Amino acid sequence: MKGRISRVGRTYLWGSWDFRIGAIAGLSVGLLAEFDKAINGQATTILVTDVLLNGALLAVVLGALTILMTLFDGHFRYVVNETRGGVAGAMQPYLSVALVGAVAATVAIVGAAIWPALPHWGQSTSYGIVTLLTVWTVIGTYQLVSLTLFFGGQRAGLLDDIDDVKQLIRERQHERISA
């Protein structure tokens, strides 16, 4: 179990450039909030804004997943099933980004709700964690839109290839009939 957890950490966290950018942003914001106490004055407004932003990003993820699902006709599903991970593997990035966005929104709303009761270090930590998760979600959402566009292009190419094969079959049938 320990090996699996460390592999997941290396793959999905430290090996992920979007997580590293989020971690740098979160650490920066957390340290800034720790050493510049004036930043915490607008914290609840910023945290509520993060909740709304993450909610909007979840809607984009759901929209991209809906578009992806419309691409899965019989031919495309067959091709995707032949890849490593199959259909479940193709949907995993959507689930991952949705999960990070949901956690970000939850941490932000809890942070805003208990803000006055938190010690200063807790406020700074809350700021940093929400920033990390929100930045990670923003970048992940962009990647999902790009991935969905890629899938759309691949499906269009597959349909073109199918049309070409059908045309060749018709031409050969016509040649046999003529001969």
N, C-alpha and C positions, 0 to 999 in steps of 0.2 A: 504494500500500500504506500509506504514511504517513497519508493522509487517512482510510483505513478504520480504522486503529488508533486515531486520535484520535477518530473518530466512536464507536467502540466504547467508548472510555474515557469520553466524555461521556455516552453513553446508559446503559451498564451500571454504571459506577462513580460518577462525580461527579453524574450526573443521577438516581441512585438514592438515595432517602431512607434506605432500609435499609442501604445501604453506608455512607452518611455517619454514621449512628448507630453502626455497627460501627467505623468509623474513629475516631470520637470516643472510644468505649470503649477501643479498642486503644491509642490514643495516651495516654489517661489512665492505663491500667494499665501501659503501658511506661514512662512517666515516673515513676509512683509506684514501680515496681520499681527504676528507675535511682537514685532519690534516697532510697529507704527500703530498705536492703539486707536488713532483717529479713523482708521479703515473700518473698524468694527462698528462704527456708528450707523452705517447703512447696511449692516449685515442682513437683517431680516428681509429687507427689500431685495437685496441681491440673491439671497437664498430662495425666496419665493419666485424670483425671475428664473432662477435655475430650475425650479420645479416646472414652471411653464415651458421653458425651453426644452427640457427633457421630455415633457409630454408631447410637444410638437414633433420632436425627433422620433419618438415612438410612432407617431402617426405616419411619418415619412417611411420608417422601416416597414410598417404594416402595408403601406401603399406599394413599396418596392416588392414585398413578398407577394402581394396580390398580382402584380404584373408578372412576376416570375411564375406564379401558378398558371396564368393564362398561356404561358409558353409551352407547358407540358402536355403536348399532344402525344399520340402514340409513338411517333418517330423520335421526337426529342427525348421523351422519357426513356426510350430504349437506349439512346446514346448516353444519357446521363447515368443510367443504371450500370453501364459498362465501365464507368470511371471509378476510381478509388473512392469509396464512401457512398456512391450512388446518390439517390435523391436526398436521403438524409444528410449526406455530406454537403450537398449543394445548399441545403437549408440551414446548416449549422451556423454560418456567419450571421444570418438574420436573427437567429435565436440568441446568439452571443451578444450582439449589439443591443437587442431589445432588453436582455437581462441587465446589461451594464446601465442602460438608460433608466430602467425601472429602479435599480438600486440607487442611482444618482438622485432621482426624484424623491425616493423614500428618505435617503439620508438628508437631503436638503430640507424636506418638510419637517422632519423630526428636529433637525438642527435649528430651524426657524422657530419651532414651537417651544423648545427648551432653552433657547439662546440666553435669556436673562439668568437662568439657573446655572449655566456653564461657567467654570472658572476661565480665566483668560486663555490659558493654554488649551483648554477644551474648545473654545471658540476658534482659535487659530487652527487647531487640528481639524475641526469641522469644515472650516473654510477650505483648507487644503484638500481634504478628501473629496468634497463636493466638486472642487475645481478639477481635480484629477479625473473623476468619473465623467464629468460633463465634457471636458476636452476629449477624452477617449471616445465618448459617444458621438460627438460632432464629427471627429475624424472617421470613426467607424461607419457613420451614416453616409458620409461622402463615398467611402469605399464600397458600400452596398449599392449605391446608385450606379457607380462605375461597373460593379459586378453584374448588376441587372442589365445594363446596356450591353455588356460583353455577351451575356446569355442571349439577349435579343439578337445581336449580330450573328451569333453562332446558329441560332435557330433559323434565321433568314437564309444563311448560307446552306444549311441542311435542306431547307425547302427548295432552294434553287437547284441543289444537286438531285433531289427527288424529281423535280420537273424535268431536268436534263435526262435522267434515266427513263422516265416515262416517254419522253420524245424519242429517244433511241429505240425503245421497244416498239413504238408506233411505226417508226421508219423501217425497222426490220420486218415487222408484220406486213407492211405495205410492199416491201421488196419480195417477200415470199409469195404474196398474193399475185404480184406482177410476173413472177417467174414461172 
